[in-house]
Amino acid sequence: MRMKTFRAANSTAAFALVKADLGKDAVILSNKTVTENGSKCCEVVAAVDSVPAAATARTRNDVVEDALHGTAGWQREWSQIKNQIMMLMRPQMDRETITPKQRLALEYLEREDVDDRAMTRIFCELREDADRSIITVLESMVEVKPFQASRWPGVIHAFAGPGGAGKTSSLIRLALREKKSNPKARICLATADGGRGKGRLVLKHYAELSCLAFRELMTRDDFMLLRREADQFDMILIDLPGLPGNTTLEEFTALYGLSTCENLSIHLVLNPYYSQTQFDRFMEKYKSEQLASVIWTKLDETCTFGALLNMAFASGLPISALSYGADLKNSIAPATKDMIWRMLFMRKLPGGDIQP
């Protein structure tokens, strides 16, 4: 990681220097006023992932060719290993060994895009007991922990995930829902996008409309100050930025001092219609001991719901909230297993609408 110090007459000019030199993905480590030659000025320390100088002169085609060349070998090898494992498993997955009703359930889950790993587990469970229903098997694979203040002892909740997943809207929806259920709740909305996205303005707007506290987090010191303020609030909701490049969630939380925050829970916000390859990538990028749940968004836009089962099985993380519809009010619900089974088998969204 490349780190550099910038000084200018004011913070606006200093941030402009950071952007010009290190780019928009630079992380602000500190921002303070110092005295230089008898005059006060703004000093900003910023850092960015190191990139070889030669790489900036290369074309997109060069980068793509190198990426394909570098990954084709291990991707091919991993694909062969998975195929060999499944070939070994398929002879054992003789569907004649389970009941017609159980076979029908497996066929339905396949149409819902439940992946081979989860299907293998389900089949093995059903084969052990001819009387066992599919729901009892799924109960053991999917955990829920509804997003409600009473169910989460920690005060600070951060929302992580890829850009466009719906982190900001989910945060606002949950804040409005909590405020409606408990009007006296002291809630703080915070943005850590560094002023780069419109989500900051949206968050500030709804905080002002709903009489909620609002904080902007641009430096490590800002995060530390918010942690010291935690006793003033019943719930703090932080909108984390999409992580650039190869930066992982663990690296981000360590950089900003969040990795030592004991009362912090991080929620991974995802859509059901990402590909399985993308889900695998997200699990690697966002893995963290502080990662506490998955929040599913844009459920009204998806065609199948198998991804909810796949992620629950692969990650072991509980599902905490389900977001559906375009409205900010009454379009998110703390997750329950009953809601998930209704979506999976009846295509019924938490709000009661039937998904075609």
C-alpha positions as CSV (number, residue, x, y, z in Angstrom):
1,M,0.0,0.0,0.0
2,R,1.3,3.4,-1.0
3,M,0.9,6.2,1.7
4,K,1.4,9.9,1.2
5,T,1.0,13.2,3.1
6,F,-0.7,16.3,1.5
7,R,-0.8,19.8,2.7
8,A,-3.0,22.6,1.4
9,A,-4.7,25.8,2.6
10,N,-8.0,24.0,3.4
11,S,-9.4,20.5,3.4
12,T,-11.1,20.9,0.0
13,A,-7.8,21.7,-1.7
14,A,-6.1,18.9,0.2
15,F,-8.7,16.4,-0.9
16,A,-8.3,17.6,-4.5
17,L,-4.5,16.9,-4.3
18,V,-5.2,13.4,-2.9
19,K,-7.6,12.6,-5.8
20,A,-5.2,14.0,-8.4
21,D,-2.2,12.1,-7.1
22,L,-3.7,8.9,-5.8
23,G,-7.0,8.6,-7.5
24,K,-10.6,8.3,-6.4
25,D,-9.9,4.9,-4.5
26,A,-7.5,6.6,-2.0
27,V,-8.3,6.0,1.6
28,I,-8.1,9.0,4.0
29,L,-6.1,7.9,7.1
30,S,-6.1,11.3,8.9
31,N,-7.2,14.8,8.4
32,K,-6.0,17.5,10.8
33,T,-4.9,21.2,11.0
34,V,-1.2,21.8,11.4
35,T,1.0,24.9,11.6
36,E,3.6,25.4,8.8
37,N,5.9,28.4,8.6
38,G,3.6,30.2,11.1
39,S,0.4,29.6,9.1
40,K,-2.3,27.0,9.7
41,C,-3.0,24.5,6.9
42,C,-4.8,21.2,6.4
43,E,-2.7,18.0,6.5
44,V,-4.2,14.9,5.0
45,V,-2.6,11.4,5.1
46,A,-3.9,9.1,2.4
47,A,-3.1,5.6,1.1
48,V,-3.9,3.6,-2.0
49,D,-3.1,0.0,-3.1
50,S,0.2,0.0,-4.9
51,V,0.1,-0.3,-8.7
52,P,3.3,-0.9,-10.7
53,A,4.1,2.2,-12.8
54,A,4.3,0.0,-16.0
55,A,0.8,-1.2,-15.5
56,T,-0.7,2.3,-16.2
57,A,0.7,2.4,-19.7
58,R,-0.8,-1.0,-20.7
59,T,-4.0,-1.4,-22.7
60,R,-7.2,-3.0,-21.5
61,N,-6.5,-5.9,-23.8
62,D,-3.1,-6.5,-22.2
63,V,-4.7,-6.6,-18.8
64,V,-7.4,-9.0,-19.9
65,E,-5.0,-11.3,-21.6
66,D,-2.7,-11.4,-18.5
67,A,-5.7,-12.1,-16.3
68,L,-7.0,-14.9,-18.5
69,H,-3.5,-16.4,-18.7
70,G,-2.9,-16.2,-15.0
71,T,-6.3,-17.7,-14.0
72,A,-7.1,-20.2,-16.7
73,G,-4.8,-22.8,-15.2
74,W,-6.2,-22.9,-11.6
75,Q,-9.8,-22.3,-12.8
76,R,-9.5,-25.3,-15.1
77,E,-7.9,-27.4,-12.4
78,W,-10.6,-26.4,-9.8
79,S,-13.4,-27.1,-12.3
80,Q,-11.9,-30.6,-13.0
81,I,-11.8,-31.3,-9.3
82,K,-15.4,-30.2,-8.7
83,N,-16.5,-32.3,-11.7
84,Q,-14.7,-35.4,-10.5
85,I,-16.2,-34.9,-7.0
86,M,-19.7,-34.7,-8.5
87,M,-19.1,-37.7,-10.8
88,L,-18.2,-39.7,-7.7
89,M,-21.2,-38.4,-5.9
90,R,-23.8,-38.9,-8.7
91,P,-23.8,-42.7,-8.7
92,Q,-24.5,-42.5,-5.0
93,M,-27.4,-40.0,-5.6
94,D,-29.7,-42.7,-7.0
95,R,-33.1,-41.0,-6.7
96,E,-34.8,-44.3,-6.7
97,T,-33.6,-44.7,-3.2
98,I,-35.8,-41.8,-2.0
99,T,-39.6,-41.5,-2.1
100,P,-41.5,-40.0,-5.0
101,K,-42.5,-37.0,-2.9
102,Q,-38.9,-36.4,-1.9
103,R,-37.8,-36.7,-5.6
104,L,-40.4,-34.1,-6.5
105,A,-39.0,-31.8,-3.9
106,L,-35.5,-32.2,-5.3
107,E,-36.6,-31.5,-8.8
108,Y,-38.3,-28.4,-7.7
109,L,-35.2,-27.1,-5.9
110,E,-33.1,-27.7,-9.0
111,R,-35.5,-25.5,-11.0
112,E,-35.0,-22.8,-8.3
113,D,-31.2,-22.9,-9.0
114,V,-30.1,-24.7,-5.8
115,D,-26.5,-25.6,-6.5
116,D,-24.9,-29.1,-6.5
117,R,-23.3,-28.7,-3.1
118,A,-26.5,-28.0,-1.3
119,M,-28.4,-30.6,-3.4
120,T,-25.9,-33.3,-2.3
121,R,-26.4,-32.4,1.3
122,I,-30.2,-32.5,0.9
123,F,-30.2,-35.8,-0.9
124,C,-28.1,-37.5,1.8
125,E,-30.4,-36.2,4.5
126,L,-33.5,-37.5,2.7
127,R,-32.0,-40.8,1.9
128,E,-31.4,-41.5,5.6
129,D,-35.1,-41.3,6.4
130,A,-37.9,-42.1,3.9
131,D,-40.4,-40.2,6.1
132,R,-38.4,-37.0,6.4
133,S,-39.9,-33.9,4.7
134,I,-37.9,-31.5,2.7
135,I,-38.7,-28.6,5.1
136,T,-37.0,-30.4,8.1
137,V,-33.9,-30.8,6.0
138,L,-33.8,-27.2,5.0
139,E,-34.5,-26.1,8.6
140,S,-31.0,-27.5,9.5
141,M,-29.3,-25.7,6.6
142,V,-30.8,-22.2,6.9
143,E,-30.5,-20.0,10.0
144,V,-32.2,-16.7,10.6
145,K,-31.6,-13.9,13.1
146,P,-34.2,-11.1,12.6
147,F,-32.8,-7.6,12.3
148,Q,-34.4,-6.1,15.4
149,A,-32.6,-4.1,18.1
150,S,-33.9,-6.6,20.7
151,R,-32.3,-9.5,18.9
152,W,-28.8,-7.9,18.3
153,P,-27.0,-6.8,21.5
154,G,-24.4,-4.7,19.7
155,V,-25.1,-1.0,19.0
156,I,-23.1,-0.6,15.8
157,H,-24.2,-2.2,12.5
158,A,-22.2,-1.8,9.3
159,F,-23.6,-2.7,5.8
160,A,-21.1,-4.1,3.4
161,G,-21.4,-5.5,-0.1
162,P,-20.8,-4.9,-3.8
163,G,-21.9,-1.6,-5.4
164,G,-25.5,-1.5,-6.4
165,A,-26.6,-4.2,-4.0
166,G,-28.8,-1.9,-2.1
167,K,-26.8,-1.1,1.0
168,T,-28.0,2.5,1.4
169,S,-31.7,1.8,0.8
170,S,-31.6,-1.2,3.1
171,L,-30.0,0.8,5.9
172,I,-32.6,3.6,5.5
173,R,-35.5,1.1,5.4
174,L,-34.3,-0.7,8.6
175,A,-33.8,2.7,10.4
176,L,-37.3,3.8,9.5
177,R,-38.8,0.5,10.5
178,E,-36.9,0.6,13.9
179,K,-38.0,4.2,14.5
180,K,-41.6,3.3,13.7
181,S,-41.6,0.4,16.2
182,N,-39.8,2.4,18.8
183,P,-40.3,6.2,18.3
184,K,-38.0,7.0,21.3
185,A,-35.1,5.1,19.8
186,R,-31.9,7.1,19.4
187,I,-30.6,6.2,15.9
188,C,-27.6,7.5,14.0
189,L,-27.0,7.0,10.3
190,A,-23.4,7.2,9.1
191,T,-21.8,7.1,5.7
192,A,-18.2,6.1,4.9
193,D,-18.3,6.5,1.2
194,G,-15.8,9.5,1.4
195,G,-18.1,11.8,-0.5
196,R,-17.7,9.7,-3.7
197,G,-21.3,8.5,-4.1
198,K,-24.8,9.9,-4.1
199,G,-25.7,7.5,-1.3
200,R,-24.2,10.0,1.1
201,L,-26.7,12.7,0.1
202,V,-29.6,10.3,0.2
203,L,-28.6,9.1,3.7
204,K,-28.2,12.7,5.0
205,H,-31.6,13.7,3.5
206,Y,-33.5,10.9,5.2
207,A,-31.7,11.4,8.5
208,E,-32.8,15.1,8.4
209,L,-36.4,14.2,7.4
210,S,-36.7,11.5,10.2
211,C,-34.9,13.5,12.9
212,L,-32.1,11.0,13.1
213,A,-28.5,11.8,13.8
214,F,-26.1,11.8,10.9
215,R,-22.3,11.4,10.7
216,E,-19.8,11.4,7.9
217,L,-16.8,9.1,8.3
218,M,-13.8,10.0,6.1
219,T,-10.8,9.2,8.3
220,R,-9.8,6.7,10.9
221,D,-10.3,9.4,13.5
222,D,-13.9,9.9,12.4
223,F,-14.5,6.2,13.1
224,M,-12.9,6.4,16.5
225,L,-15.0,9.4,17.4
226,L,-18.2,7.5,16.4
227,R,-17.1,4.6,18.6
228,R,-16.7,6.9,21.5
229,E,-20.2,8.3,20.8
230,A,-21.8,4.9,20.8
231,D,-23.3,5.3,24.3
232,Q,-25.4,8.2,23.1
233,F,-27.3,5.9,20.7
234,D,-29.5,2.8,20.7
235,M,-28.4,1.9,17.2
236,I,-25.7,3.2,14.8
237,L,-26.1,2.1,11.1
238,I,-23.0,2.6,8.9
239,D,-23.1,2.5,5.1
240,L,-19.7,1.1,4.0
241,P,-18.4,1.8,0.5
242,G,-17.9,-0.8,-2.1
243,L,-14.4,-2.1,-1.7
244,P,-12.1,-1.3,-4.6
245,G,-9.9,-3.8,-6.4
246,N,-8.5,-6.6,-4.3
247,T,-9.2,-4.8,-1.0
248,T,-10.9,-7.2,1.5
249,L,-13.3,-6.4,4.2
250,E,-10.8,-7.5,6.8
251,E,-8.2,-5.1,5.4
252,F,-10.7,-2.2,5.4
253,T,-11.9,-2.8,9.0
254,A,-8.2,-3.0,10.2
255,L,-7.3,0.2,8.3
256,Y,-10.1,2.2,10.0
257,G,-9.8,0.6,13.4
258,L,-13.1,-1.3,13.2
259,S,-11.5,-4.8,13.6
260,T,-11.2,-4.1,17.4
261,C,-14.8,-2.9,17.8
262,E,-16.5,-5.4,20.0
263,N,-20.1,-4.1,19.6
264,L,-19.9,-4.1,15.8
265,S,-21.9,-6.4,13.6
266,I,-21.4,-6.3,9.8
267,H,-24.2,-7.4,7.5
268,L,-23.5,-8.5,3.9
269,V,-26.1,-7.1,1.5
270,L,-26.7,-9.2,-1.7
271,N,-29.1,-9.7,-4.5
272,P,-30.4,-13.2,-5.4
273,Y,-29.5,-12.9,-9.1
274,Y,-25.7,-12.8,-8.9
275,S,-24.0,-15.8,-10.5
276,Q,-22.6,-18.6,-8.3
277,T,-19.1,-17.5,-9.3
278,Q,-19.8,-14.0,-8.0
279,F,-21.2,-15.4,-4.8
280,D,-18.0,-17.4,-4.3
281,R,-16.0,-14.2,-4.9
282,F,-18.0,-12.2,-2.5
283,M,-17.6,-14.8,0.2
284,E,-13.8,-14.5,-0.2
285,K,-13.7,-10.7,-0.4
286,Y,-16.1,-10.1,2.6
287,K,-15.1,-12.9,4.9
288,S,-14.6,-11.6,8.5
289,E,-15.1,-12.7,12.0
290,Q,-17.3,-9.6,12.4
291,L,-19.5,-10.6,9.5
292,A,-22.8,-11.5,11.2
293,S,-25.6,-12.0,8.7
294,V,-26.8,-11.7,5.1
295,I,-29.5,-9.2,4.0
296,W,-31.2,-10.1,0.8
297,T,-32.5,-7.2,-1.4
298,K,-34.4,-6.7,-4.7
299,L,-36.3,-9.9,-4.1
300,D,-39.2,-8.6,-6.2
301,E,-36.8,-8.5,-9.2
302,T,-35.5,-12.1,-9.1
303,C,-36.8,-15.2,-11.0
304,T,-35.6,-17.8,-8.5
305,F,-34.8,-17.9,-4.8
306,G,-32.3,-20.8,-4.7
307,A,-29.4,-18.3,-4.0
308,L,-30.8,-17.8,-0.4
309,L,-30.3,-21.5,0.3
310,N,-27.0,-21.7,-1.5
311,M,-25.4,-18.8,0.5
312,A,-26.8,-20.0,3.8
313,F,-25.4,-23.4,3.3
314,A,-22.0,-22.3,2.0
315,S,-21.4,-19.4,4.5
316,G,-23.2,-20.6,7.6
317,L,-24.4,-17.0,8.1
318,P,-28.0,-16.3,9.3
319,I,-30.4,-14.3,7.2
320,S,-31.4,-11.2,9.0
321,A,-33.6,-9.1,6.7
322,L,-35.5,-9.5,3.4
323,S,-36.0,-6.4,1.2
324,Y,-38.6,-6.2,-1.6
325,G,-40.3,-3.4,-3.6
326,A,-39.3,0.1,-4.5
327,D,-40.7,2.0,-1.6
328,L,-38.6,2.9,1.4
329,K,-41.4,2.3,3.8
330,N,-42.9,-1.1,4.5
331,S,-40.6,-2.9,2.0
332,I,-38.2,-4.7,4.3
333,A,-38.9,-7.3,7.0
334,P,-36.8,-9.0,9.7
335,A,-36.3,-12.5,8.3
336,T,-38.2,-15.6,9.5
337,K,-37.9,-19.1,8.2
338,D,-41.6,-19.1,7.3
339,M,-41.0,-16.1,5.0
340,I,-38.1,-18.0,3.3
341,W,-40.1,-21.2,2.7
342,R,-43.0,-19.1,1.3
343,M,-40.7,-17.5,-1.2
344,L,-39.0,-20.7,-2.1
345,F,-42.0,-22.9,-2.6
346,M,-44.9,-20.5,-3.1
347,R,-43.1,-17.5,-4.6
348,K,-44.8,-15.3,-2.0
349,L,-42.8,-12.2,-1.0
350,P,-42.8,-11.1,2.6
351,G,-45.2,-8.3,1.8
352,G,-47.8,-10.8,0.5
353,D,-47.3,-10.3,-3.2
354,I,-47.0,-13.3,-5.4
355,Q,-43.8,-13.3,-7.6
356,P,-44.7,-14.5,-11.1
